[in-house]
Structures are given as C-alpha cells and as structure tokens.
Amino acid sequence: MSSEAVEVTAEVIEEPTSELSVTYTPAVIDDNLAAVEAWVKSQVEPYRGAVIDYDDDERRKEARKARSDLNKMKDPIKADLKRIKDAYMAPMAAFEGRVKGIIGIIDTARDDIDTQFKAGEKAFKDGRRAALQKEYEAVAGPVADLIPLESFIETEWLAPKRSEEWACGKLADKAAEALDAYSQIMKLDLPFKDEAVARFCETLSFVEAIKRNSELEEERARMEEFRAAQAAVAAQAPEPEPAPRPVASTAPKPEQQPEPDPICRWSLSTQFEGTRALAQQVAAALKGLGITGAAIRFEGEVRHE
C-alpha cells in the first residue's frame, strides 16, 4: 500500500477593519558616493578657472568639447540615481495605488447617493414651486401679472421639513399684503405713479414706492425753480443797443487802376528729324521769338551711305 503526500495551502483572511495599519522599515542605502565625489572633483579640476576667448576659433572648439565631456560625465551618475529612486519608490507607489483604490470604492458609493439625493431635491422643489405658483395666481390678483413668484418665495418654503399647506399659507399672507399695498398705491393721486409702482415691484414695500414718488417730485420742483430763475435773469437783462448806422464818407473815391493782363504759362512740344545744324537753327528761332527755357534734344545723326 502506497501513500502520497498532499500539500495543503491555507489562505489567511483578515477580519475587516476601518483602521489602516501599516508596518514599514525605512530603507538603508549603502553607497560609495564619497569615492564618486572624489573622482568627480579630480576630473573637474582641470576645467576650473578656464578662460574662454570666444573670438578665438580654437578656444571655441575647446569650450564646446569641454561642455560635451562634462555632460557625458553626468549621464551615468544620473542614470544610477533614477534606477535607485525607482526601486526605492516602487513599494510606496504600489501602496499608494491600493489606498487610492479603496478610497475610490467609497467615492463611488457616495457619488451614487449624491446623484439620487440631488435628483430628489430638484423634483421636490419643482413640485413645491408648482404648488406655490398655483396658490399665487389664485390669491395675488393683478399683482401676479406684475411681480414674479420668485420675488415672494423664501428659502424655508422649499424645505422638506415644511409642509406644502404651511408654505402656501405663508405665501397667501405675503401676497395679500402686497395686493393691499398695490391697491393703496393705485388709489393715490401720484404724479409719478408708474415709477412708484415699478419701485414697489422691486421692493414689495409701500413706503419705498411713496418715497420714490416724492424723490421725483422734488427733482421736478428743483428743475422748475432753475428754469424760473433763468427766465428771471433773462427778463432783467438790458436790451442790446442798436448798432450805429454807417456814415457816408465825403472823401473822394480813389481812381480805379486798370487790372493787369493775366500771365499765361504755356508749353510747346514738337518732334522732328534733321541734322544737328537744323536743330541749332530751330533753337535760335525759338529764342528770337522770346521763348526761353527751350531745350533741344539731339538723339542721333542721319547718315547717308
């Protein structure tokens, strides 16, 4: 009879908990940075205090090569730094990813509830506003055509803890007060009634409406006083004296001199073919006629073969 060994693997499942417990051991990095630093200093020493003459071709070439050599010296050191840093940070990156994943589970559940809550809140407020609008149109009379419902609504009227009946009652009381104030304004003989009603619609205040009418009356009175003062000043101003009539002069009029003949400017342009001698004769003839400033351009000679 033979027997076989059976390997059993047991998975340890931890009990759920709300507290994060982390055990970590700070990494210890063993390095030879002191030796590397000493080597770098020895390599950089020949470059210290170098004077670069940019106007010298050879010096420019040496400077470019020095920059290239120093950059190459950094590359392996920076590569080692990145390699060690990536290895050092890898456990932290993995741990952070797990933690953010757990937080994401919470956020997803919260967002789902938040979406439902906001949708329910909007539906409730829309329904409450519809009920208030119906009540408003029933009790506000002509005020409902002048002032929107939103000017009356108070925040607590839209709260779920307040019943619809209670909110409609509050609205009815407020609308009744506004209707009474509006009726009183309309009964008054106000010179600026339209402006007073406009102010009442903005403030829902009878006092503010009457105050606006008074302000406009005072402004009109000031303008009338100003115009009256202007008219009084104009009435007291002396009339301007008539302008003196011109006295006829007895001095003899100077004899009028005949106007000189107008000076006319004209130009003459002509073209002919001939010899140089003929051209000179034409120039002499023009000068004989008193035509000055003439120019004869001789462009070529006629040759006879």
Secondary structure, 3 states (H helix, E strand, C coil): CCCCCCCCCCCCCCCCCCCCCCCCCCCCCCCCHHHHHHHHHHHHHHHCCCCCCCCCHHHHHHHHHHHHHHHHHHHHHHHHHHHHHHHHHHHHHHHHHHHHHHHHHHHHHHHHHHHHHHHHHHHHHHHHHHHHHHHHHHHCCCHHHHCCHHHCCCHHHHCCCCCHHHHHHHHHHHHHHHHHHHHHHHHCCCCCHHHHHHHHHHHCCHHHHHHHHHHHHHHHHHHHHHHHHHHHHHHHCCCCCCCCCCCCCCCCCCCCCCCCCCCCCCCCCCCCCCCHHHHHHHHHHHHHCCCCCCCCCCCCCCCCC
